């Protein structure tokens, strides 16, 4: 068993380091994407995070500049989608119902 001298981070510290919410941090840990240390004794884990585990989480998610451009090219812009005007659709349905009477 290896010993570590790294200081454990609280969920708030780890979330701040990743610039995400503590809820997102918990969801990542629950999904198995981010390792944590359970220092709790009860049924609910008391989670702490090792800086090395956070670094291991970050590394495979880094995007090189050339890949960033490729990703941008594959994402469709919002102008490709028609935005629904729900008020207009409702009014149209009401007009149809009135004309049937």
C-alpha positions in Angstrom: 0.0 0.0 0.0 1.6 3.3 -1.0 1.6 6.3 1.3 0.9 9.7 0.0 1.9 13.0 1.4 -0.6 14.9 -0.8 -3.1 17.0 1.1 -6.6 15.9 0.6 -9.0 18.5 -0.8 -12.5 19.1 0.4 -15.3 18.9 -2.2 -15.5 22.7 -2.2 -11.7 23.0 -2.8 -11.8 20.4 -5.6 -14.8 21.9 -7.2 -13.2 25.4 -7.1 -10.0 24.0 -8.6 -12.0 22.4 -11.5 -14.3 25.5 -11.8 -17.4 23.5 -11.4 -20.1 23.2 -8.7 -19.9 20.7 -5.9 -23.0 19.0 -7.4 -21.1 18.5 -10.6 -18.1 17.2 -8.7 -20.3 14.7 -6.8 -22.0 13.6 -10.1 -18.6 13.0 -11.7 -17.5 10.9 -8.7 -20.7 9.0 -8.6 -20.4 8.2 -12.3 -16.9 6.8 -11.7 -15.1 9.6 -13.7 -13.3 11.0 -10.7 -11.8 9.1 -7.8 -12.3 10.2 -4.2 -11.2 9.1 -0.8 -14.0 8.1 1.7 -13.0 9.3 5.1 -16.4 8.8 6.6 -17.5 6.1 9.0 -21.2 6.2 8.3 -23.4 5.1 5.4 -22.9 8.4 3.5 -19.3 8.9 2.3 -17.4 11.9 3.5 -15.4 12.6 0.3 -12.0 14.1 -0.1 -10.1 14.4 -3.3 -6.4 13.8 -4.1 -4.8 16.4 -6.3 -3.2 13.6 -8.3 -6.7 12.1 -9.0 -7.9 15.5 -10.2 -4.9 15.8 -12.5 -5.6 12.3 -13.8 -9.2 13.4 -14.5 -8.1 16.5 -16.3 -5.4 15.0 -18.5 -7.5 12.9 -20.9 -9.9 15.7 -21.3 -7.4 18.2 -22.6 -8.0 19.3 -26.2 -5.2 20.3 -28.4 -5.6 23.5 -30.6 -5.9 21.5 -33.8 -8.6 19.3 -32.3 -10.5 22.3 -31.0 -10.9 23.6 -34.5 -12.1 20.2 -35.7 -14.6 20.1 -32.9 -15.9 23.5 -33.8 -16.4 22.5 -37.4 -18.6 19.5 -36.4 -20.9 21.5 -34.1 -23.9 22.8 -35.8 -24.8 26.4 -35.1 -28.1 27.2 -33.5 -29.1 29.0 -36.7 -29.5 25.5 -38.3 -32.5 24.9 -36.1 -35.9 26.5 -36.3 -36.9 28.2 -33.1 -40.5 27.4 -32.1 -42.8 30.3 -31.3 -45.1 28.5 -28.9 -47.4 31.5 -28.5 -47.9 31.6 -32.2 -48.6 27.8 -32.4 -51.1 28.1 -29.5 -52.9 31.0 -31.3 -53.0 29.0 -34.5 -54.5 26.0 -32.8 -57.1 28.3 -31.1 -58.0 29.8 -34.5 -58.5 26.3 -36.0 -60.8 25.3 -33.1 -62.9 28.4 -33.5 -63.3 28.0 -37.2 -64.6 24.4 -36.7 -67.5 25.7 -34.6 
